[in-house]
Amino acid sequence: MAMKSSGSSSTTASASSSGAIKSSSVGGELPKRSETLLEAKRRARNMLKNQGSTQAMQETVTDIFQTAVKSRPLVRGETAMVYHQSMEQHCCLWDPKHLECPERFNRVLDRCNELKLLDRCLPVSPRLATKQEILRLHTAEHFELLEQTSEVCDDQSMEELSSRFDSIYIHPSTFQLSLLASGSTIELVDAIITGRAQNGMAIIRPPGHHAMKAEFNGYCFFNNVALAAQHALDVHKLERILILDYDVHHGQGTQRFFYNDPRVLYFSIHRFEHGSFWPNLQESDYHAIGEGPGLGFNFNVPLNETGLGNGEYLAIFQQLLLPVAMEYQPELIIVSAGYDAALGCPEGEMQVTPACYAHLLNPLLRLADSRVAVVLEGGYCLDSLAEGAALTLRTLLGDPCPVLIEPLQPPKPTLVKSLLNCIFAHRPYWRCLQLQATYDPPELQTKDRHPDLHIVERVWIGGPPPVTIYPTRDTSVQHLIPAATVAENTDRLRRLRLETSLTVPGVRVCYAYNPEMMEHRNLDDLGHPEQPKRIQFIHKMHEDYQLLGRMKLLAARAATTDEICLAHSRSHVNTMRRVLGRDKEDLQAQAATYNSVYLHPATFGCATVAAGSVLQAVDSVLRGESRSAICNVRPPGHHAEPDQPHGFCIFNNVAIAAQYAIREFGLKRVLIVDWDVHHGNGTQHIFESNPKVLYISVHRYENGTFFPKGPDGNYDVVGKHAGAGFNVNIPWNKKGMGDLEYALAFQQLVMPIAYEFQPELVLVSAGFDAAIGDPLGGCKVSPEGYGLFTHWLSALAGGRIIVCLEGGYNVNSISYAMTMCTKTLLGDPVPTPQLGSVALLRPPTTAFQSCLETLQCCVEVQRQHWKSLEFVGYRLPHGYQIGENNNEDFLAASLVKLNISSDDAQGAAGGPTDCEQADPGQERPSDSKPKVKVKPPNHSTAAPEEMFAIPPSKTCPHMRMLRPELVPQSINTRAPCGECISRSENWMCLSCQYIGCGRYVGRHMQRHCEALEHTLVMRLQDHAVWCYVCGIYLDNPRLFEYKNRAHQDRYGRPLAWRYPCAKRADGCYPLDPESDSEEEADHIANGSYLQEAQ
């Protein structure tokens, strides 16, 4: 909705942008081609013709609705299921109490059968993987070693062989069943990629994500998920695959296979406890972010305490995984679905409830064009494993997410630290991770330091010493869990299962529409944006997309005066009733007394039918007749105040519906999400003191100058009295906001607050005037973007969501947008918005920068009312990229250590010793699995060389070219690039002091060094030194004076000396900093440098 526009706007409002649809019986033929689009093409053609680039024109001008048009034939596909009963044969013959037991497999299938889920799936024939498929990732020796065990019935020799590997047992059937598990996973992925199924699940064993290139590990032999991903890369030529691993143990095998490969984004959430939890690897920490081309594509979220649950996992998804996944734009998602973080599992000791797994999976189902494969990994509490896996399959089948019975707890401080560390490590590579503001190191020195300054730390405890023979018996940790805890978890799981309703209405969507609502029109301005054909076009497109026959059509009715008075004064209702029968002049005179309102003799009747139609939808949804509803109604409502019409709105349809649901159905919590581009001032005023209604509005504000104008729509208006905190405004201060900005707002603010509120009903004030092509909104949200937001909201309230039309004045835009919302609720695979593929090729837009500022302001205010936002407002240190540099200047300036601690068993985890950390991408042996908790020892202060996430090299032959007398007297760390004037990431050539931008900007420094054969460069932001020839970071005393000059420029004081050798006044040091040879240093000081270099 908006204030009345000029006559020129009406022409634009009715213009379409493509997608011809046939005429209906009312209102004439719909345009087959958009005059707006044709004009844009003509202009682009003329412009590019002058440039002599017709081909570029054809690539630039595209139909803004083409993705929505292509979705027309797409309907919900099958959910594939693959398993084989023979997988129950794999068992430990010498330890009948082993946790990885056949009952895991059988209990999952039993629960799925009990819920009649398998009958609804498309069966996929399981098969053995071929040797060639296994050898894509594993060595021939690895394959042949397991092959030799096939059908061997010598238990003693099999136990002896198993003892060579960490947490492994081998059964005579293990080889065949491992091939079957891998082959079945590949077959599932094939079915999804080729379109035989929309998504699917593999209930298989043995699991796979710990299996490495040449080593059995952690119950795993062949890496099922990694092999399927490699198959998709090699055979189907996919370019972007997301592997999500939420098994409580880090899938180090999967990580190592793709650590250098940007075609696979690996995201793992796992228990870590600073390395004291299995597999006790330093590479499992947050700093391991990938290597080479894969830098930035490996995510580890380490959990450093037990007892974490739904609140922590949802925070990880909302604040990190989903924004990154949307930016990455995967073509396929594979989930390594371990359920050992589930409540009651003795291995994980976490508290994720079974129903929460549905909520974790749900938002992913509209990414990757709905191509999602879930593959079973771990999980050792049979009750929570079976329930969690069954509810996962139920979600894949399109059933609504179950209501989370227990109140959502805010993330614990240890998770907050881990999540912020992970965001910090990855923000140089991902535009979506810029929400947190930054601070400079000197701020840490102040006595009254702000508590929201996050200090990045790494703490390493490690596991037990390495062994050559691993235990094979009595490895279960079940006996370590107190009996009282086991009983409490069992009772809690039983209660959750009884209280979680899995009943689903047979009707997916009901539909409210009546052509009588078209009678309301502007008699003085037939081109007014709020015109009758808005709902006519929407209805006709639903018909053309063959959606009407798939919905329950609701009978229209007029809302009663009593019902309207739930949100409005009786005098307002009576005033509107009196428009009946009045002549045109009287109506114009009365309308002139309001803000942006027109009146018609049929206005009252149309407005009561609009409100009554929404109430019909509320009845259908809350009585369990329908899961959700689409209300194609007008006049709109969200501007209507309690005592007067406003902004094209007569009665506030959604507000009336919320009050009706509270009164008639006894609801205690109703969520209203208003994504109309204009602030819903009327809805806000009606509920600003009511804690039963949470109102969230995302709207264009322009610092109070955009309709409806004034301060009411600003972020600091949070409600009054008992309703304080239940009003959330997300005000855009720039035009041009699109899918990316809205998606960030949803995941960073809307969804965390909504989950904490736990609504019983979701009402969407669905104005589509923020849609691309709207004449009034000036924003760029795509139709498929609205479909995505609808899908996310449908996870709330058990799927009880009602989408009600508000504004939107390009009839094609609103028709496509509402159609995508409807298809989403019907379960159809709406195309994924292209959030990152095009926009991220360009520098951040003004709109994006303004979006971040708005979200930061909103978070700062709302975190006072919503615990789920408490940590979002932390600030991160500026200018340090973990895993790429040593953070030396930040440490020296802030007097804060990057706390990497270790106990006496440094290196016991198969990790590095002698203060050298091994490359997380390299193969190395794993370490033993601790069967008891490791008590953290006293931490020792880290030596200087330990203060690196990935240590730089201490020497390089190219440092011979550095001469102390050539160090510049000063270094301007804020100097722009000599080619493109960029200041975002600049480097200085140590040979000639040229300033050039980095590889993620314009690559001008790299080109400079390639042209002149210069080798050493220093980053101005953090003074890290890189050698282009050796491909390594460096830290050597010879570099100190360069760093010191840069540090003095940036922080105004000298850099502290931190090297083990003595500091020399002449600045001359041996090439090897660990050498005690003063002769080499004197050799340089005596002028023999050139001779040394030669």
N, C-alpha and C positions, 0 to 999 in steps of 0.2 A: 504494500500500500504506500501511497504518497500523496502529497498535496496535488491539487489539480494542475495539470501541465498545460502548456500552450497548445494551440491547434496543430502546430507542426509535429508535436510528439505523437499525435494519434496516428499519423501516417506511418511513422516508424514502428509504432506499437503493433500495428496490424501486419507489418511486413514479416514474411517468413524468410528463413535462410536456406531452405532446401526441403527435400522430402515431401513431394506432393502427396496429398491424401484426398480422396474423393469427397465431393460435397455431401452434406447431410440435407435433410428436408427443410431445415430452418437456417436462414442466414446466408444462403448462396454458396457458390463453389469456393473451396479453399484454394489459395494460390499454389500453383505447381512449382513455381520457381521464385526465389526470393529476390525482390528488386534490390534490397540492400546488398545481398551477396553479389548480384550481377553488377551493381555499380562499383563495388569493391574490386571485382575482377577487372572491370573496364579501366579503373584507375591504375591498378597494378600493372595491367597490360601496357598502358601508355607509358608508365614510368619505366618499366623494364625494356620497353621497345627502344626508348631513348638510350638505354644503357646497352642495347644490343644483346639482351639475354632473355629470349623467350622461354628457354628451358627453365631458367631460374624462376620465372613467373609461374610456370606450371607446378613447380615444387612448393612455392610459397603460398599460393591461394588454394585453400582447401575448404571443403564444406564443414562448418563447425559442428554439424549434427551427424556427420557420416558414421561415427562410432555407434550412436544411438540407432541409426537406420540399419546398420549391419546386425544389430542385436535382435531385430524383429523376428527372425525365424528361430532364435535360440530359446529353447525350453529346458526345464530341468532335466539333466541326464541321470544316468544310473550311478549308483554307488557300488563300486566293485569290491569284492571280498575274495581273498585267497588264503587258504590254509590247507593242511592235510593231516588227517588223524594220526598218521605214522609219526608225527613229530613228538608224540607223547613217549616214544620209545627211549629217547635220549635221557639218560639218568646216571647218577653216580652209584656204581655198584658197590663201592666200599664205604659209602657214607649215606645211609638212607635218610638222614635228616638234612641233607644239603639243601640250601635255599633255592637254587636253580633246579626246580623239580618239575616233573610232568604235571603235577596238580595246577601249576600256574596256567598252563595252556588249557587244560580241561575246564578250570573254573571260569576262565574268560568266555569260552564257547558256551558253557552252560548258562551263564547270565545273559549272553546275547540271544540264546534260544528262548530263554524264559521271557524276555521282552519282545520276542518274535521279530528280532532285527535281521537275522540271517535270511529269513524268507523274503525280505524286502530288497536284498542285495543282488547284484549281478555276479554270479559265480565266475571266478577266473580260474582256469585250470592250472594247478601248480606244476612246476617242472624243475628238473635238475639244471643248475647252471653248467655250462660247458667249461672245459678247462681253459679254453681261449678267453672266455668271459672273466674267469677268476684271475688269469694272468694279466688282465688289464691293470691290476693294482698289486697283486701278491706275487711273490717270487715262485719260480718252479719248484725250488727246494721246499718252500712252505707248503705248496700244494701236495707234493709227493710225500712229504712226511706224514701228513694227515691221511693221505690215500693208503699208506702202508698199514694203517691201523684198522682199516675196514674189515669187519667181520672177525677181528682177532679176539679170541675169547680168553686170553691169558690175563686175568685180572691183575696179577702181580706186575707183569711187564707194563701194562697200561697205566697202573698207578705210578710206577717208576718214571715212565715217560711224562705223565702229567705233572710230576713234582718238579720238572725242569722249568715249568712255566707258572706264572703268577695267577692263582685263582682259576685253575683249569682242571676239569676231569674229562677223560676220553672214554667213550662207550663204543662197542662194536658198530653201532649205527651212526656214530657221530659224523663220519665223513659224508655219507650219503645224505643225512639230514641237513648238514651244513650246506651242501650243494643245493638241496631242495629249498632251504630258506633263502639263499641268495637268488636262485633261479626264480622263485615265486615273487620275490621283491622286484626283480627286473621285469617279470611278466606284468605285475601290477602297474609299474611305471609305463610300460608299453601301452597298456589298455587306456591309461589316462591321456597320454600324449597323442595317441592316434584317434581319440574321441570316442572310443567304445564306452568309456565311462567318464563321468564328470569328476569324480574323486574316488577314493577307495582306501581300504585298510588291509594290511597283511598281519594276520595273527600267526606268528611263526616263532620258532626256536630251533636251534640256539640263537641267541641275540648276536649282534655284530659290531657295535660301534667302538669296542676296545681293540678289535683285531687290527694288527699293524701289518706292514708290508711283508715281514718275514717272522712274525711272532704271534703265537696264540696268547690271549690275555683276557682276564676278567670275564670268564665264561664264554668268550667269543673266539671264533675260528676264522671265518671269512666275514669281511665287513659288508653286510648286506646293503646298507644305505649307500655307502661310498661306491660300491660296485654298480648299484642302480643309477646313481648320479653320473658316474663315468660312462655308463651305457647311454644315458640320455645325451651326454656331450658328444660322444663318438658317433653314435648311430643316428640320433635325431637332430644333431647339430644345434642343440640349444646353446644359448650364450650366457644365460643367467639363471642359476639354480640357488634357491635358499634352502639350506639344511638347518632346521631347528631341532636342537637336542635338549630336551628337558629331563632326561634321565639324571638322577641325583649324582651320578659319577661322571666325571668329565670324559667325553669321548675322544681321548687323545689320538686314537687310531684315525678317526675321520678327520680330525684337525690336521694331522701330519700329511695326509694324502693331498689336501687342497690348500696347504698353507701358502703356496706361491701362486695360486690360480685365482684370478679375479672372476672367473666364470662361476665360481661357487662361493657363496657367502655362508660361512659356518657360524652359527650362533648357539652357544652352549650356556645353560644355566645349571650350575652344579655346586654341590657342597665342597668346600675347599679347606676352611679353617686354617688358612695360612700354610697350606701344604701338609698338615697333619692328617688329612683325610685322603683315603685312597683315590687316585693312584699316586699321590704324593709327588707331583711334578710341578716344577716352577713354571712350566709352559702353560699350566692351567690357570694362571693368574691373569688379571685384566690387561697386563702390559703386552701380552702376546697378541699382536694385532695383525699378523701376516708379514710377508716378506716379499721383496722384489715387486713384481706386478700385482701380487696379492696383498700388498700393504693396505691395511684398512678394511680388509674383507674377512677378518677373523675376530669374532667377538666372544670373550669369556666374561661371564658375570659370576664371580666367585662368592659363594655364601659362606660366611665365616662364623656362623653359629647355627645351632639346631633350633627347631621349633618354629621356623618360618613357615608362613601359610599363604592363604589366598591374597591378603593385602600386599605382601611382598611380590608375589608372582605377577599379579595384575599391574603393579607399579612398573615392573621390569618391561612388561609388554607395552604399556601405554607410553612410558617415557623414553623407551629405547628401541625395542624390537620393531614395533609397528611403524614409527616414523622412518626408521632405516629401511624396512622392507618396502614401504611405499616409495621411497626415493630410489631404491635399487631396482624396482620393477621386475621381479623375478618372472620367469616363464614357467617355472615349476617349483612347488614347495614340497619338500620331503621332511616329515617329522619323525625323528628318532624318539619314539614315545615310550620312555621308561616311566613307570609309575611307582618308583621307589622314593619319590618325594611326597607320596601320598600319606595321609594320616594312617598311622599304625605300622608303617614299614620299619622293621628293625634296622635296616641298612641306612636309610636316609635320616630317620628321626625328625622328619619335617611334618607339617600339618596341613598340607593342601587337601582339601576335601574332594571327593570324587566328582561332585557337580562342578567344581571349579575348572576341571579339565575341559568341559564343554565351553566355558567362557574363554579359556585361553585359545582354543582352536577356532571359535566362531569368527573373530575378526579377520583371520587369515583366509577364510573361505571366499572372499570377494577379491582377493589378490590373485595374481598369476592366472587371470581368467578362470578362476575357480578350480584350477588343476592342483589338487592337494593329495598327497599320498602319506598315510600314517602307517608306520612300521613299528611293531612291538619290539621293545628292548627289555629293560628290567622291570622290577616291581615284585616285592617278596612278602607283602601282607596279602594273603589271598583274597580277603574281603574287599579291601580298597582297590586292589589290582583289578579284580573282576568288575567292580562297579565303575571304576574310572574308565576302563577300556570300553565297557558297554555304553556309557554315556558319551564317549568320544564317537563311537560308531553311530549312535543316535543323532549326534550333531551333524555328522557327514551326510546322513539321510535327510537332513533338512528339518528335523524337529526343533522346536524352540529350546533355548537353553533353560535348564531348570533354575528355579529361584534359589539363590544362595540363602540357606536357612539362617545361618549365623551372621551377626553383624560383622561388617568388614573392619578389621583392625588396621591401623595405620602402619606403614613400614617401620621396622625396627631400625635403630641407629646404625647397626652394622651393615644392613642392606643399603641404607642411604649412602654410606661411605663407598661401598662397592659400586653402586650404580653411578655415583658421581665420578668415581675414578675411571670407570669404563667410558662414560660420556666424555670425560676430559681427554682420555687417550685417543678417542676416535674423532673428536670434533674437527681436527684439521682436514678430515677426509669426507665429512658429511655435512651438507648444508642444513639438514634438519636438526642438527644437534647444537644449534647456536642459541637456544633459549636462555641458558644461564648466562648472566652477566659475568664479567671478569674483574679481577683486581690486580694491581701491581704489587710486587714484593714488599716495598716499603710500608704498605698498610699493615703488614704483620708485626711491625716493630712498635706500633703505638700502644700505649698502656691500656687505652680503652678500645682495644681491637674489636671490631664488629663480630658477633658470634656466627654470622653467616658466611665467613670466609672459609671455604673448604681447603684443607691442606691435603695434598696428595701424598699418600704413604703406601709403601709396600713392606709388609712384615712376612718374613719367611721363618717358619718353625721346622717344617719337614717331618718326615716319617722315621720309622726305625731303620737301622743299618741294612744294607743290601745282603741278600742271602743267595746261595747257589742252589739250595734245595728248598722248595716251597712246601708248606703244610698241605696235606691232601685230605685230612680227616678232622672232624670237629671244628670246621671253619665257620659255622653259623654264629652270628652274634646275637641270636634271639635270647640266649640265656643271660646276656648282659643287661637286658632291659628289665627294670623292676616289675615285679608281678602287678603291683598297683597301677603302674603306667599302662601295661598291657590291658588290664581289665577296664581302665578308663577309656582307652582308645576303642576297645571293642564295643563298649556301651555307646560311645559317641557315634561310631559308625552305624550301629543298629538304629539309633534314634534318627540320624540324618536320613537313612534310607526310608524309614517309615514316614518321615515328615516331608520328604521331597516328592512332590506330585509329578508324575510322568504322564498324566492324562492330557491328551491333545485333542482339541476340537477337529472334527472332520473337515470343516470349511477353513481353508487357509485365509481367505480375504473376503470380507463383505464390502459392498460398494453402495455409497449413498449419492444419488443424483436424481434431479427432477427438472425437466425443461421449463417448468413454470418459473423457475428462478431467473430465466432470461428476460422476463417482462420488465424487470428493474433496469432502466436505462436513462441516460441524460437526454432530455428532450431538447435542450438548447445546444448541445454539442454532441452530435452523433459520432464524432471521432474520439470521444473521451477514452482515455486508456482503460478505465474500468468498464469494459463493454460486455454485452451478453455473450458474444461468441468466444470469450475466454473459456467458459465451461463447455460450450458446444464443441470447440476444437479438441479439448481434452477428451471428451466423451467419444468423439469420432475416431481419434487416434487409438483409444482403447479398443474400439470396435475393429479397426483395421489391423491391429496387432493381435486380434482374436483373444482378448483378455476378458471380455464381458462374460463369455460363456464359462469361464473358469472361476468366476466369483459369484457370491450370493448377492443378488440385487435386493436392496432394502426398500421397503415401501416408505414413501415420504410422508411426513406429517408436520404440522405446524407446532412449534413449541408453545406451550400455554403461557399466559401472563405470569402465573406463579413461577414457572420454570425460568422465564427470562429475568424475573426479579431476583433470582439467585445471584445475579451479577450486576443488575441495574436497578435504579430507582423506579418506583411505579410512575412517577411523573414523567420520566423519560419514555417509558412504554406508552403512556397515554398520549404524549405529544406525537410520537411516531404513528400511533393508530389514527390520529386526526388528519393525516395526509390523504387518507382515502377520500376520493371524490373531489378533491380541491383542484382548481384550475392551474394552468401552467404558471401564470404570473404569481399567484400566491405561493406556489411551491418554490419558485425562484427566490422570492423575497425571504421565505423562511430559511432556505438553504444558505443564503448569503450571511445569515447570523452564525453559521458554523464554519469550521476550518476545513476546507477541501471536502465538501459534501455536496452531492446533488440528490434531489428527491423526485419521485415519480408517484403517481397514484397507486401503483402496485408495490411500492417500496416496502410497506409494512408487511404485506403478505409474503413477499419474497424473503425478507429478513427473518420472519418467523419460521418459514419452511427451511431456510438454511440452518438455523439453530436447531430446529426439530430433527433435521436429517442427521446432524452430528449426534444428537441424543439417541437416535435409533441405532447408530453405530456403537455408542457406549453400551446400550442394552445388549446388543448382539455379542460384543466382546466379553463383557463382564458376566454375562449369563453362561458363558462357555459354548455359545453357538458358533462363534468364529474366533480365529486366532488374532486377527488384525483387521483394520478397516481403512478404506480410502474414501474420503469425503470430497467430492467434486461439487463445491457449493459456492454461492455468492448471494448477496454481497459479502465481502470479507468482514473480519471482525476485530482484529487485535488492536486497532487504534481506538475503538469505541470506549469511551469513558463511562463510569457508572451512571452519569446523569446527562450525557449528550453524545450524539454521533460525532465522528471525527475521522478525517483521512480516508474517505470512501467507505467507511465502516458504519453500520447502523447498530447492530447488537454484537456483542463479543462472543462469537460462537464457541471458541475454545474455553473461555472463562466460564461460560454457562455449563459446558460439558464437565469441566473439572468440579464445579460446585455440585452438579447433579450426581456425579460419581461418588462424591463424599457423602451427600445426603442419602441417596437411594441405596448405595451398596456398602456404606460404612467404611470407605477407604480412608486410610490415615496418611498416605503419601502419594501425591500425584505430581509427576514431572511434566512440565511444559517446556519444550524446546522450540524456540522461535528463530528460524533462519531467514525470515523475510529481511530484505536489505534495509528496511526501515524499522526503527525501534518500536516495539509494541507497547507504547506508553499506556494504553488502556489496560492491558493485561497486568502490567507492572503495578499500576495504581490499585487495581482490584485486589491484588494478593500481597501487597507489600508488607502487611502486618500478619500474614497467615502462614504459620510454619508447616501446614499440611500440604502446601503447594510450593514446589521449587520451580522458579521461573528463570530460565537461561535464554538470553537473547544474544545472537551474533548479528551485528548490524553495522551499517555504514554510519558514521557519526560526524566526521570532519570537524572535530572540536566543537560540536554543538551547532554547526551551521547547516547540517543536513536534516531534512524533514524526519521527525516532527520538531526538530530544533530544541535548543535549551539543554540544561545540564542533566535532565533525568536519565538520559541514556548512557551516562559516563560510567567508567569502571568502578568508581568509588560509591555508587548508589547501591547499597546492599540490602535494603529493606529496613523496616522499622519495628521497634518493640519486639514482640515475640517472633516476628518474621525477619529479624536481622540475620543476615547470612543466607537467606533463602531467595535472594534476588541476585542474579549473576549477569552482569552486562559485559559483553566483549565488543568494544566499540572500535571499528576501523576508522582511522583518520586519513586514509588515502584511498582513492579509487583503485580499481584493478585487481582486487583480491580474487584469487581463483582457487582451484581444487587444493593446491599445496597449502595455502594459508588456512583454508577452512579445515583441512584434515589435521593440521597441527593444532588448531584451536580445539578440535574435538578430542584428540588424544591427550593433549597436555592439560586441558581444563574440563571440557564438557563430560567426558566419560569418567575420569576419576571422581568428580563431584557426584555424578549420577550414580555410580556404583556405591559410593559411601551413603548416599541418600536412600538407596534401595526402594525405588518407587514400586507401587502396585499397579500403576497404569502410566503409560507414556502418551502424551498428546503433542503432536507436532503442528505448530503454526507454520505451515509450509507455503510461505511466499516464495515465488521463483523469480523475483526481480533482481536477485544477485546473479542470475543465470547469464551466461554469455549471450549477447544479442539483445538484452533488455534495454529499452530506450531510457529508462529512468535510473536504473541501479548503478551502472558503470562498473560492474564487477564481471568476473569471468568463470563462474562455476559452471561446469559441464553437466549435462543431464546424467551421465554415469556417475559424476561426483555426488549428486543428490541420492542416487541409488546406493552408493557406498555408505553415506551417512545414515540412511534409513536402515541398512543392514546392521550397522553397529548399534544403533538404538534398539533394534529388535531383540538384542540379547538381554535387555532389561525386562523386568516385570513379567517374566515367563513368556515373553513374546507378545504381550498385550499392548499393542501400539496402534494409534489412530492418527493417520496423516490427513490433515484438514487444509484445504486450499485457502491461502490468504491472497497475497499480491502476485505480481508478475504480469507484464504488459506486452511482451512479444508472444503472440499466440502460438507460434511454433516452439519457442523456448519452453513455455510452460507445458505444452502438450508433451514434448519429449521428456521433460523433467519429471512430470507426474507419472508418465508411462514407465520410466525407469524405476521409480519408487514402487509402483504396482508390481512390475516384473520381479523386483527384489523380494517383495513380500510373498510372491507366488513361488519363490525358490529358483527362478530362472537365473542362469549365469550371465549377469549384466557385465559388460566389459569393464576392466579395471581402468580407472582414470590414469592418464599418462602424466603422473605427477612429477617425474624426474627426467624423463628421456629428452625433452626439448628444453624446458626452462633451465635445467642445470648446465646446459652448454653455454649459457650466457652468464654474465655477472649478476649478482643478486639485484632484483628490481627494487625500486623505491617502495613499492607496495610490500615486498617481502621484509625489508628492513623495518618498515612501519609496523608490520604484523608482529615482529619479534618485540618491538617496544610495547605494543599494546598487550601482548600476552604476559610480558614481564610485569607490567603495571597491574594487570588483573590478578596474577598469581600473588603478588605482594599484598594485595588487599584481601583476597579470598582465602589465603592460607591461615588467616586469623579465625576463620569460621569452619574450614574443612581440613581435617588432619591429613587427608590423603595428599594435600598440597604442601605440607610443612617443609619438605626438603627441596621442593622445586625452586625455591627462591635463593638457594645457596649460590655464591659467586665462586668461580673457578679461577685459578692462577692464570695470568696472561702470558702467552708467548713461549710455552713449553710443550714440546711434542714428545710424549713418552714413547720409548722404543726407537726414537730417531736421534736423540741427543742426550747430553748428560745432565742437563738442568743445572749446570754449574753456577751460572749467574744468579738464578733464582735462589739457590741454596745460600750462596754467599750474601746476597742482599737481605734475605729474610731471616738469616740465622736459624733456619729450621732445617733439620735433616730430612732427607728422603729416607724414611726409616726402613731400610732393608736389614732385617736382623736374621741371625742364624744360630743354631745351636751347634754342639760339638759334632753333630752328624751331618755337617755340611757336605753335600754331595751324596748322601745316603739314598736319596730318591732317584738315583741314576742321573741326577742333575750335575751341574758343574762343580768343580772343586778349585781350590787355589784362587778363589775370588773371580773365577771366570764362568759366566753363565753360558750354557750351551744354546745354540740356535734352536728355538722352538720348532723349526721346520725340519730338523734333522732327525734321523732315526736313532734311537737309543734304547737301552733296556729299560723296562719299567721296574718298579720297586715293589716290595712286599706289601701286602694289604694288612694294615693294623687291625687287630682284633679287639683292642682296647683303646680307649681314648688316650691321646697323648697329652700330657700336661705341659703347657708352654713353659720352657725354661726362661731364665732371666735373659733379656735381650741385651746384646752388646752393641755398642755404638758402631755403626758401619764405617769401615775404612773408606777413604775417598773413592777408590776404584769400585767399591760396592754400591755407590750411589748412582748407578745406571740401571735403567730397566733392561736395556740390552747394551752391554759395555762397549764403548768405542775401542778401536785398536790403539795400542800404546806407541806404535811406530809405523812408519811408512817410508819407503826409499825416496819418495818425492819431497819429503821434508828437508832433504839435503839442500834444496834450492832456497830455503828461508835464511835470510841474513839479518841479524839484529839491527844493523844500521839502516836497513831499508824499511823498518816498521814506521808507519806514518805517525806523526806527532799527535794527530787526533783522527777519530773516525766518527762520521755522522751516521748514527744508527737509524736516523729517520729520512735518509736520503732516498729519492725516488729512483726507479729503474731508469737507466740511461736511454732506453728505447721507448717504453710505453708509459712512463711516468707513474707506474703503479707503486704503491707503498705497502701492499698487503703481505708480501713475503719476498724480501729482497736479500741478496747475497753480495759479498764483496770478494773480488778476486784478490788473493794474497800476492799475486805476481805483479799486478798493475793497478790495484785499487779501483778497478771498474765496478760499478754497481749494476746488477741485473736481477730480474725477477726469477722466481723459482719455476719448477716444472708444472706446478698446478696453476700458474698464472699465464705467463707468456713464453717460458723456457728460454728467456734471453741470456741468462747466465750460462746455461748449458751450451747454447750456440756460440757464445763468446769464447768459451774455453775450448770447444771443438775447433773453432777457426784458428785460434792462436796457440793451441796446444798447451794452454795453462791447465794446471791440475788441481790446485788447492783453493777452496773457497770457504768463506765463513758467513753463516747466516746472521743477519743483523738483529733479528728478534731475540735470539737466545745465545748467539756466539758459538754455535756448534760448527765444527770444521769438517769438511767432506773432501775426499779425494776422488775425482772423477775417474781416474785410471784404475785405482785399486777397488773402487766401489765400496768404501768404508768410511765411517766416522772416525775421527782422530782426537786423542787427548794426550798432549806431550808438552813438557816444559817449554819447548821451542815456540809453542803457540801462545804462551802466556801473555807476552806483551801485546799481541794483537787483541786478545780477549780483554786485557786490562784497559786498553784504550777505548774499546767499545763499551765496556762496563762503566768507565768513568763518564762517558758521554750520556749513557742511558740513566745511570743512577747517581751521578755526581760524587762518587767516591771510588777509591782504588779497589781492585779485586783482591780478595784474600788469597794468599799462597797456600796451595793444598797438596803439593807434590812431595813425595818422600825425599827427594834430593834437596840439597841446600840451594837457596836462591842466590844467583850470581849477579853482581852489579853490571857485568858486561852483557848479560842475556844470552850467553853461550852455553849450550848443553849438549851432551852426547845424544846421538840418534836414538840409542836405547836408554830410556829413562831409568831402567833398573841396573844399568851398568855403573860400576863404581869408578870407571876410568875418567879421571880428570884430564888425561892426556888428550882425548878427543876434543873436550871442551876447550882446552887451551889451544889446540890446533886450530879451531875455528876462530878463537879470539886473536890469534897471531896473524890473521889475514890469509890463511891458507884455505879459505873456504872454497874458492873456485877449483883448487886442486882436489879438494875432497869431493866436490860435485862431479868432477870428471872421473 
